Amino acid sequence: MELLDFLIKNWMPALLFVISGVMIFFWPQIQNRFSPAVGVSTTEAIRLINAGGIIVLDVRDAAAYAEGHLGKAINIPLAELREKLPELRKRSPKNILVYCDRGQRSLSAAKILADIDKTIHNLKGGLAAWKEAGLPVEKTPEKSNGKPAK
């Protein structure tokens, strides 16, 4: 009875609490629905990569990329993506598979990439999902001076 009295007296904060909890659960689905990218699982991503004709784009920073990335991935950090769009337009494949650590940053990248004439695929769950599936990642070899090799 005390809980019911509390909820009646504080109905607005309680309602906001419930709505925010629901939004936390559904927000990723809402983002995916309105994203210009097609969300793909790790299995679908493997099919796309094996079929060829795709740019695999890692939008994490260079240090994270060096620690581990998908094979044949190019690294363009999200902060630099707009200025690198002309370079991506010139590449011949019609598809881009974009990923980040968990799939949220790559959704932002997909919005930037929406203006180029390519089909954008977003790896659901990002590199974390890829690793969780037991799939291989490559590391960038380091030069003796501590900087990543080109």
C-alpha positions in Angstrom: 0.0 0.0 0.0 2.9 2.3 0.7 4.2 1.8 -2.8 0.9 2.6 -4.3 0.6 5.8 -2.2 4.1 6.8 -3.3 3.4 6.2 -7.0 0.1 8.2 -6.7 1.9 11.1 -5.1 4.9 10.9 -7.4 3.3 9.8 -10.6 5.3 12.1 -12.9 8.8 11.0 -11.9 7.6 7.4 -11.8 6.3 7.7 -15.3 9.5 9.3 -16.5 11.5 6.5 -14.9 9.4 3.9 -16.7 9.6 5.7 -20.1 13.4 6.1 -19.8 13.8 2.5 -18.9 11.8 1.5 -22.0 13.7 3.8 -24.2 17.1 2.4 -23.0 15.8 -1.0 -24.1 14.3 0.1 -27.5 16.7 2.9 -28.5 19.1 0.6 -30.5 16.2 -0.8 -32.4 14.9 2.7 -33.2 18.3 3.8 -34.4 18.6 0.7 -36.6 15.2 1.3 -38.1 15.9 4.8 -39.2 19.5 4.2 -40.2 20.6 4.5 -43.8 22.6 1.3 -43.2 21.5 -2.3 -43.4 22.3 -4.0 -40.2 24.1 -7.3 -40.8 25.1 -10.2 -38.5 28.6 -11.6 -38.4 27.5 -14.4 -40.7 26.0 -12.0 -43.2 29.2 -9.9 -43.0 31.3 -12.9 -43.8 29.2 -13.6 -46.8 29.6 -10.0 -48.0 33.3 -10.1 -47.5 33.8 -13.5 -49.2 31.6 -12.3 -52.2 34.1 -9.5 -52.8 33.2 -6.0 -54.1 33.0 -4.5 -50.7 35.0 -1.9 -48.7 35.4 -3.0 -45.1 35.6 0.2 -43.1 36.7 0.5 -39.5 35.7 3.9 -38.0 37.5 3.5 -34.7 40.7 5.5 -33.9 44.0 4.3 -35.2 45.2 2.8 -31.9 42.1 0.6 -31.6 42.5 -0.4 -35.2 46.1 -1.4 -34.6 45.0 -3.6 -31.6 42.8 -5.7 -33.8 40.5 -5.3 -36.9 38.8 -7.3 -39.6 41.0 -8.5 -42.4 41.3 -6.2 -45.4 39.7 -3.4 -43.4 40.7 0.2 -44.0 40.8 2.6 -41.1 39.1 6.0 -41.3 38.3 7.3 -37.8 34.7 8.7 -37.5 36.1 12.2 -36.9 37.9 12.2 -40.3 35.2 10.5 -42.3 33.6 13.5 -43.9 36.8 14.8 -45.3 37.6 11.3 -46.7 34.3 10.9 -48.5 35.8 11.8 -51.9 38.4 9.0 -51.4 35.6 6.5 -50.7 33.5 7.7 -53.7 36.5 6.9 -56.0 36.8 3.3 -54.8 35.0 0.9 -57.2 33.0 -1.4 -54.9 29.3 -0.6 -54.5 29.1 -1.8 -50.9 30.6 -0.7 -47.7 30.7 -2.7 -44.5 31.2 -0.3 -41.6 32.0 -1.3 -38.1 33.3 0.0 -34.8 33.6 -1.5 -31.3 30.0 -2.2 -30.5 28.0 -0.8 -33.5 26.9 2.6 -32.3 29.7 4.7 -33.8 29.2 2.9 -37.1 25.6 4.0 -37.1 26.8 7.6 -37.0 29.2 6.8 -39.8 26.4 5.3 -41.9 24.6 8.6 -41.7 27.7 10.4 -43.1 28.1 7.7 -45.8 24.5 7.9 -46.9 25.3 10.7 -49.4 27.6 8.5 -51.5 26.3 6.1 -54.1 27.0 2.9 -52.2 25.0 0.4 -50.2 26.0 0.7 -46.5 26.0 -2.3 -44.2 26.5 -1.9 -40.5 28.0 -4.9 -38.5 25.6 -5.4 -35.6 27.4 -5.5 -32.4 30.6 -4.3 -34.0 34.0 -5.9 -33.4 32.8 -7.2 -30.1 30.2 -9.4 -31.8 32.9 -10.5 -34.3 35.2 -11.6 -31.5 32.4 -13.2 -29.6 31.6 -15.3 -32.6 35.2 -16.5 -32.5 36.1 -14.9 -35.8 39.7 -13.8 -36.5 41.1 -10.3 -36.2 44.3 -9.0 -37.5 46.7 -6.7 -35.7 48.8 -4.1 -37.3 52.5 -5.0 -36.9 54.5 -2.3 -35.2 57.7 -0.8 -36.4 60.7 -0.8 -34.1 60.1 2.8 -33.2 56.7 2.0 -31.7 54.6 3.4 -34.5 52.2 1.1 -36.6 53.6 0.0 -39.9 52.0 1.3 -43.1 
